[in-house]
């Protein structure tokens, strides 16, 4: 009988969800959906010394923001609840008893001082062992007596009772990795003196009890795989399939650290990155994806993908075996495209609401009519367009780099402030632009523009275009003089949308006010 594919993401609540954790959750989500299965969020909180209050809520918040929703887990429940390990202690104690009764585990009463002395002595002898197995040789009577008196102890795995288990090929690395017990402690501790299990026991027990069929976790757990397989063997359980994800590295090639750079998902939430872009970015990091042109939208780069498209294209065998460097430039590229799609799609009003809050926070004195959803939606559609436009006077195509200035939604306020407040003619960019037009020509263009635009509907782009075109013929000046004058007076910025689009958004009242104001500068 085929089992339902089940996966899990099992973070420890020791702080905020970081990018590496989100990527692990993402691949578990994607693979579960690809296989027609489900996945659970499991909180592994058995190391009580490292717990950080509020971490679970932050983890859940980060997953929800990214649109990666688990089928079972905290807040949702499920057939294998509870999904927090500290609430499953009785279960771990039952499995510990099974191991003790079968001789695959034993109680160890050695204190910290003796263990330190033993380890030092063994090292001097050139031994790789970390423990001399003194307590393995205690009689049942002696062990029972010491337990009855309440003597503190731990439970260790009896390595000598288990034959080495040959692992199946890794889902990511295949047979390219060598598994060895050499780096593991001698007879690893399974149950601590506080009666909490170690990660190794709890993980194996929970994966079995929760019917997990595939384990996708970080590469850092590869050295622990032999121990986990030993536990499955000792308990007579069938292990799941394992896949280990290569670590993410900082742009400088160093290991990702919570103390270095933006690694928390919360950082990306607060700075306004689009969740779809962050998910897209993490999915592509270390994934050699090959998509046919028919599999992505016309005019959209093939690596700009929705979560549904990622699931459709996913193939775990195409994940790279090497550690991968996060490329901030790639995130910026993806964010621009996802923001553009939202601004032009059915979510434009939601984006506009977010942008309105940003505009009000940036410019507290902004006129409320320039913070309406409809107005900001129009601004966003203009700003997110591909700025490769024809000026219409001599067929010359002008490529604007303005698009690169709107990477995240927060950039709207600073990239095009003239849509929300009067232009700053004292800025370096404005003064530089002003110098490109002679004084008498500048004033002539402004005066003539006031007349030419007076009877034109600002909702008719064609008529606005024709009105601007007439200035050149009427005044006998060049296209550059007309456009630079208008751009300076209306925006105070060298680059941006076409002047026609700026006029359409500003409307006649603000346009007249700015043209007249520029004449007095």
Secondary structure, 3 states (H helix, E strand, C coil): CCCCCEEEECCCCCCCCEHHHHHHHHHHHHHHHHCCCEEEECECCCCHHHCCCCHHHHHHHHHHHHCCCCCEECCCECCCCCCEHHHCHHHHHHHHHHHHHCCCEEEECCCHHHHHHHHHHHHHCCCCCCCCCHHHHCCHHHHHHHHHCCCCCEEEECHHHCCCCCCCCECCCECCCCCCCCCCCCCCEEECCCCCECHHHHHHHHHHHCCCCEEEEEHHHHHHHHHHHHHHHHHCCCCCEEEEECCEECCCCCECCCCCCCCEHHHHHHCCCCHHHHHHHHHHCCECCCCCHHHCCCCCCCCCCCHHHHHHHCCHHHECCCCEECCHHHHHHHHHHHHHHHHHCCCHHHHHHHHHHHHHHHCCCCCHHHHCHHHHHHHHHHHCCCCEEECCCCCCEEECCHHHHCCCCCHHHHHCHHHCCCCCCCCHHHHHHHCCCCHHHHHHHHHHHHHHCCCCCCCCHHHHHHHHHHHHHHHCCCHHHHHHHHHHHHHCCCCCCCHHHHHHHHHHHHHHHHHHHHHCC
